[in-house]
Amino acid sequence: MLYQERSERIMAKISVIGAGTWGTALAILLHGNGNQVTIWSALPGEVEELNSTRVHRNLPKARIPSEIEITGDLKSAMEERDLLVLAVPSVFVRSTARRMREFLRPGQIVVNVAKGIEEDTLKTLTEIIEEELPGVQVAALSGPSHAEEVSLGLPTTCVAAAHKRHVAEYVQSLFMSRIFRVYTSPDLKGVELGGSLKNVIALAAGMADGLGFGDNTKAALITRGIAEIGRLGIEMGGRAETFAGLTGIGDLIVTCASMHSRNRRAGILMGQGHTMEEAMKEVNMVVEGVHSAKAALALSRQYGVSMPIVEQVNAVLFDGQPARESVTELMLRDKRIENAGMDWEED
């Protein structure tokens, strides 16, 4: 455990809104950095279990320090806090933000750590937060970062993105430590799109694994996947540099390659013949890529961007197409140049 050194000086009062694996891992990190930390959960049973065991059932090797308060009282969790970390699954961001509105103080900084796009509105999660919580200063923390590793203090690197520099730098200062390096970025849109769209590609990578395909296939899906993400992201206003960085290719690599990835694990099960519903039940945690897949396809059509991997993932998830048939569809697409912007020498 690398969180034994803890400053006696309290840097900030922080509440983590959401007691899932990621929220719990970040609470442990923030406590280790010398902050006063509270975890809030909407589930009374979860509050009771975490207070009793001081261990999250999906993070069995990580103990929650006794100094971290765990509560189901949202009002007390939000009072006089320097930072609120919104760590609920993407499908609950809007409803949770709506519940938070009553207790919000003007100018409150809220950092979103979930990854997703709302299916009905096609909004990013910070756009939802700004809509439900007028007047907040919003940021996003994203990057290649599995909760299982962060909770144990294994070296990790992320990006804090915000519209305003001082907000991103404040988030950076609270999260950064000798084992958790944080960069800043003004490209909030690009950081959020990279984090949400990579989950859809990871489902495809998992399907390939479940079908017994090899490293060549995985490399192709990662490389062509980031090309799809970048095309859409740039069209929507993100920066090309973002998709070549930690929250683009970096997050995509770890999500496609790691067995910590619930999206990859769900994809493996579907590649082995399970339905989407069976795979989600087996994984037994929120599979964000399933919730983002329809939104990604809708955005690709809205912006006129070709995203064949996203199309095939949707066909498997929602149209009953076998995963093997989707791979065949990808392989037999029309011939094309890899990078259309390049010029040939004259014959």
C-alpha positions as CSV (number, residue, x, y, z in Angstrom):
1,M,0.0,0.0,0.0
2,L,1.5,3.3,-1.1
3,Y,-0.9,5.6,0.8
4,Q,0.7,5.4,4.2
5,E,2.3,8.8,4.1
6,R,-0.4,11.4,4.9
7,S,0.0,15.1,5.6
8,E,-1.4,16.3,8.9
9,R,-2.6,19.5,7.2
10,I,-6.0,19.2,5.7
11,M,-5.8,20.6,2.2
12,A,-9.5,20.7,1.3
13,K,-12.9,19.4,2.3
14,I,-14.1,17.0,-0.4
15,S,-17.2,14.9,-0.9
16,V,-17.3,12.0,-3.4
17,I,-20.9,11.7,-4.6
18,G,-21.1,8.0,-5.5
19,A,-19.7,4.9,-3.7
20,G,-18.9,2.7,-6.7
21,T,-15.4,1.4,-7.3
22,W,-14.1,4.5,-9.0
23,G,-15.5,6.9,-6.4
24,T,-14.2,4.7,-3.6
25,A,-10.7,4.5,-5.1
26,L,-10.6,8.3,-5.6
27,A,-11.7,8.9,-2.0
28,I,-8.8,6.7,-0.8
29,L,-6.4,8.7,-3.0
30,L,-7.7,12.1,-1.9
31,H,-7.6,11.1,1.8
32,G,-4.0,10.0,1.2
33,N,-3.2,13.4,-0.2
34,G,-4.2,15.0,3.1
35,N,-7.8,16.0,2.4
36,Q,-10.9,15.6,4.6
37,V,-13.0,13.2,2.6
38,T,-16.7,12.1,2.7
39,I,-18.3,9.4,0.5
40,W,-22.0,9.7,-0.2
41,S,-24.2,6.8,-1.4
42,A,-27.9,6.8,-2.4
43,L,-28.2,3.2,-1.2
44,P,-28.7,2.8,2.6
45,G,-27.5,-0.8,2.4
46,E,-24.3,0.2,0.8
47,V,-23.7,2.9,3.4
48,E,-24.2,0.4,6.2
49,E,-21.9,-2.2,4.5
50,L,-19.1,0.2,3.8
51,N,-19.2,1.6,7.3
52,S,-19.2,-1.9,8.8
53,T,-16.5,-3.5,6.6
54,R,-14.5,-0.5,5.4
55,V,-14.0,-2.5,2.2
56,H,-15.8,-2.1,-1.1
57,R,-16.8,-5.6,-2.3
58,N,-15.3,-5.0,-5.7
59,L,-12.1,-3.6,-4.3
60,P,-11.3,-6.4,-1.8
61,K,-7.6,-5.5,-1.4
62,A,-8.1,-1.8,-0.5
63,R,-9.2,-0.7,2.9
64,I,-11.2,2.5,3.3
65,P,-9.5,4.6,6.1
66,S,-11.6,5.1,9.2
67,E,-11.2,8.9,8.8
68,I,-13.3,8.9,5.6
69,E,-16.9,9.5,6.5
70,I,-19.5,7.4,4.6
71,T,-23.0,8.8,4.6
72,G,-26.4,8.7,2.9
73,D,-27.2,12.3,3.8
74,L,-26.7,14.3,0.7
75,K,-27.2,17.7,2.4
76,S,-24.5,17.1,5.0
77,A,-22.2,15.6,2.3
78,M,-22.4,18.8,0.3
79,E,-22.2,21.5,3.0
80,E,-19.1,23.6,3.1
81,R,-17.2,21.5,0.6
82,D,-14.3,22.9,-1.4
83,L,-14.8,20.2,-4.1
84,L,-17.5,17.8,-5.1
85,V,-16.5,14.7,-7.0
86,L,-19.4,13.3,-9.0
87,A,-18.7,9.6,-9.4
88,V,-22.0,8.0,-10.2
89,P,-22.5,5.9,-13.4
90,S,-23.2,8.1,-16.5
91,V,-26.8,7.0,-16.6
92,F,-27.4,8.5,-13.2
93,V,-25.5,11.8,-13.6
94,R,-28.6,13.8,-14.5
95,S,-30.8,12.5,-11.8
96,T,-28.1,12.8,-9.1
97,A,-27.2,16.3,-10.2
98,R,-30.9,17.2,-10.0
99,R,-30.9,16.0,-6.4
100,M,-27.8,18.0,-5.6
101,R,-29.3,21.3,-6.8
102,E,-31.1,22.0,-3.5
103,F,-27.9,22.0,-1.5
104,L,-25.5,23.6,-4.0
105,R,-23.6,26.8,-3.1
106,P,-22.9,29.4,-5.7
107,G,-19.7,28.8,-7.6
108,Q,-19.2,25.3,-6.3
109,I,-16.5,23.3,-8.2
110,V,-17.8,19.9,-9.4
111,V,-15.5,17.5,-11.1
112,N,-17.1,14.7,-13.0
113,V,-15.2,11.4,-13.2
114,A,-17.8,9.2,-15.0
115,K,-17.5,8.6,-18.8
116,G,-20.4,8.6,-21.1
117,I,-22.8,10.5,-23.5
118,E,-26.5,10.8,-22.7
119,E,-28.5,8.8,-25.2
120,D,-31.6,11.0,-25.5
121,T,-29.9,14.4,-25.7
122,L,-26.4,13.5,-27.0
123,K,-24.9,15.8,-24.3
124,T,-21.6,15.1,-22.6
125,L,-21.8,14.6,-18.8
126,T,-20.4,18.0,-17.9
127,E,-23.0,19.6,-20.2
128,I,-25.6,17.8,-18.2
129,I,-24.1,19.0,-14.9
130,E,-24.0,22.6,-16.1
131,E,-27.7,22.3,-17.2
132,E,-28.9,20.8,-13.9
133,L,-26.6,22.8,-11.7
134,P,-26.5,26.4,-13.0
135,G,-23.6,28.5,-11.8
136,V,-21.2,25.6,-11.0
137,Q,-17.6,25.5,-12.1
138,V,-17.3,22.2,-13.8
139,A,-14.3,20.0,-14.6
140,A,-13.7,16.4,-15.8
141,L,-11.0,14.0,-14.6
142,S,-10.3,11.3,-17.2
143,G,-7.5,9.0,-18.5
144,P,-6.3,5.4,-18.4
145,S,-7.1,4.7,-14.7
146,H,-8.7,1.5,-13.4
147,A,-10.1,1.8,-9.9
148,E,-8.6,-1.6,-8.9
149,E,-5.1,-0.2,-9.5
150,V,-5.6,3.4,-8.2
151,S,-7.1,2.0,-4.9
152,L,-3.8,0.1,-4.3
153,G,-1.6,3.1,-5.1
154,L,-0.2,1.8,-8.4
155,P,1.2,4.6,-10.6
156,T,-1.4,6.2,-12.8
157,T,-1.7,9.3,-15.0
158,C,-4.9,11.4,-15.7
159,V,-6.0,14.7,-17.1
160,A,-8.1,17.4,-15.4
161,A,-10.0,19.4,-18.0
162,A,-12.0,22.5,-17.5
163,H,-13.2,25.7,-19.3
164,K,-11.1,27.8,-16.9
165,R,-7.4,27.3,-16.1
166,H,-7.7,27.9,-12.3
167,V,-10.4,25.2,-12.0
168,A,-8.3,22.6,-13.8
169,E,-5.2,23.6,-11.8
170,Y,-7.2,23.4,-8.5
171,V,-8.4,19.9,-9.3
172,Q,-4.8,19.0,-10.4
173,S,-3.5,20.2,-7.0
174,L,-5.9,18.1,-5.0
175,F,-5.5,14.8,-6.9
176,M,-1.9,14.9,-7.8
177,S,0.6,12.8,-5.7
178,R,3.8,10.8,-6.2
179,I,1.8,7.9,-7.6
180,F,-1.1,9.8,-9.3
181,R,0.1,12.3,-11.9
182,V,-2.4,14.8,-13.3
183,Y,-2.0,17.0,-16.4
184,T,-4.4,19.8,-17.2
185,S,-6.3,20.6,-20.4
186,P,-8.7,23.3,-21.7
187,D,-10.2,20.8,-24.2
188,L,-13.1,19.6,-22.0
189,K,-15.1,18.5,-25.0
190,G,-12.3,16.3,-26.4
191,V,-11.4,14.8,-23.0
192,E,-15.0,13.8,-22.4
193,L,-15.5,12.4,-25.9
194,G,-12.4,10.3,-25.7
195,G,-13.4,8.9,-22.4
196,S,-16.9,7.9,-23.5
197,L,-16.3,6.7,-27.0
198,K,-13.4,4.4,-26.1
199,N,-15.8,2.2,-24.1
200,V,-17.7,1.4,-27.4
201,I,-14.4,0.4,-29.1
202,A,-13.5,-1.7,-26.1
203,L,-16.7,-3.7,-26.5
204,A,-15.5,-4.5,-30.0
205,A,-12.0,-5.5,-28.8
206,G,-13.6,-7.8,-26.2
207,M,-15.8,-9.4,-28.8
208,A,-12.6,-10.1,-30.9
209,D,-11.0,-11.7,-27.8
210,G,-14.1,-13.8,-27.2
211,L,-14.0,-15.0,-30.8
212,G,-10.4,-16.2,-30.2
213,F,-8.8,-13.6,-32.5
214,G,-5.2,-12.4,-31.9
215,D,-3.0,-9.4,-31.2
216,N,-3.2,-8.4,-34.9
217,T,-7.0,-7.9,-34.6
218,K,-6.7,-6.1,-31.3
219,A,-4.1,-3.7,-32.8
220,A,-6.3,-3.0,-35.8
221,L,-9.4,-2.3,-33.6
222,I,-7.4,0.1,-31.3
223,T,-5.8,1.9,-34.2
224,R,-8.9,2.2,-36.4
225,G,-10.9,2.9,-33.2
226,I,-8.9,6.0,-32.3
227,A,-9.2,7.1,-35.9
228,E,-13.0,7.0,-35.6
229,I,-13.0,8.7,-32.2
230,G,-10.7,11.5,-33.5
231,R,-12.8,12.1,-36.6
232,L,-15.9,12.6,-34.6
233,G,-14.3,14.5,-31.8
234,I,-12.6,17.0,-34.1
235,E,-15.8,17.5,-36.0
236,M,-17.5,18.3,-32.6
237,G,-14.9,20.8,-31.6
238,G,-12.3,18.7,-29.8
239,R,-8.5,19.0,-30.4
240,A,-6.5,16.4,-32.4
241,E,-3.8,16.5,-29.7
242,T,-6.3,15.3,-27.1
243,F,-7.1,12.2,-29.0
244,A,-3.4,11.4,-29.4
245,G,-2.9,11.8,-25.6
246,L,-3.9,10.1,-22.3
247,T,-7.6,10.6,-22.6
248,G,-7.7,9.4,-26.2
249,I,-5.3,6.6,-27.3
250,G,-4.1,6.1,-23.7
251,D,-7.5,5.4,-22.3
252,L,-8.4,3.3,-25.3
253,I,-5.4,1.1,-25.0
254,V,-6.0,0.3,-21.3
255,T,-9.7,-0.3,-21.8
256,C,-9.2,-2.6,-24.8
257,A,-6.3,-4.6,-23.2
258,S,-7.1,-5.0,-19.5
259,M,-9.3,-7.5,-17.7
260,H,-10.1,-4.8,-15.2
261,S,-12.2,-3.3,-18.1
262,R,-15.9,-4.2,-17.7
263,N,-16.5,-3.1,-21.3
264,R,-13.9,-5.6,-22.6
265,R,-15.2,-8.3,-20.3
266,A,-18.7,-7.8,-21.5
267,G,-17.4,-7.9,-25.1
268,I,-15.6,-11.2,-24.5
269,L,-18.9,-12.7,-23.3
270,M,-20.7,-11.5,-26.4
271,G,-18.0,-12.8,-28.6
272,Q,-18.5,-16.2,-26.9
273,G,-22.2,-16.1,-27.9
274,H,-23.9,-14.4,-24.9
275,T,-26.5,-11.7,-25.5
276,M,-25.9,-8.2,-24.3
277,E,-28.3,-8.7,-21.4
278,E,-26.5,-11.9,-20.3
279,A,-23.1,-10.2,-20.6
280,M,-24.1,-7.2,-18.5
281,K,-25.6,-9.5,-15.8
282,E,-22.4,-11.6,-15.7
283,V,-20.2,-8.6,-15.4
284,N,-22.5,-7.3,-12.6
285,M,-21.3,-3.7,-12.9
286,V,-22.4,-0.8,-15.2
287,V,-21.0,-1.4,-18.7
288,E,-20.8,2.2,-19.9
289,G,-20.1,1.3,-23.5
290,V,-23.5,-0.2,-23.9
291,H,-25.1,3.1,-22.8
292,S,-22.8,5.2,-25.0
293,A,-23.1,3.0,-28.2
294,K,-26.4,4.4,-29.5
295,A,-25.3,8.0,-28.7
296,A,-22.1,7.5,-30.6
297,L,-23.9,6.2,-33.6
298,A,-26.4,9.0,-33.5
299,L,-23.6,11.6,-33.3
300,S,-21.7,10.0,-36.2
301,R,-24.8,10.4,-38.3
302,Q,-25.5,13.9,-37.1
303,Y,-22.0,15.1,-37.9
304,G,-21.6,13.0,-41.1
305,V,-18.6,11.0,-39.8
306,S,-17.9,7.4,-40.8
307,M,-17.6,5.1,-37.7
308,P,-17.8,1.5,-39.0
309,I,-16.7,-0.1,-35.7
310,V,-19.4,1.8,-33.8
311,E,-21.9,0.8,-36.4
312,Q,-21.0,-2.9,-36.0
313,V,-21.0,-2.7,-32.2
314,N,-24.6,-1.3,-32.3
315,A,-25.6,-4.2,-34.7
316,V,-24.4,-6.8,-32.2
317,L,-25.8,-5.0,-29.1
318,F,-29.3,-4.1,-30.4
319,D,-29.9,-5.9,-33.7
320,G,-28.9,-9.4,-32.7
321,Q,-26.1,-9.6,-35.3
322,P,-23.5,-12.3,-34.3
323,A,-20.1,-10.8,-33.4
324,R,-18.3,-12.9,-35.9
325,E,-20.5,-11.5,-38.7
326,S,-19.6,-7.9,-37.6
327,V,-15.9,-8.6,-37.8
328,T,-16.4,-10.0,-41.3
329,E,-18.4,-6.8,-42.3
330,L,-15.4,-4.7,-41.1
331,M,-12.9,-6.8,-43.0
332,L,-14.8,-6.7,-46.3
333,R,-15.5,-3.0,-46.5
334,D,-14.6,-1.2,-49.7
335,K,-10.9,-0.6,-50.3
336,R,-9.6,2.7,-49.2
337,I,-6.5,4.7,-48.3
338,E,-5.6,4.8,-44.6
339,N,-5.2,8.6,-44.4
340,A,-7.2,10.4,-47.0
341,G,-5.4,13.7,-46.5
342,M,-2.1,12.4,-47.9
343,D,-1.0,13.0,-51.5
344,W,0.6,10.5,-53.9
345,E,3.5,11.2,-56.1
346,E,2.5,11.6,-59.7
347,D,2.7,8.4,-61.8
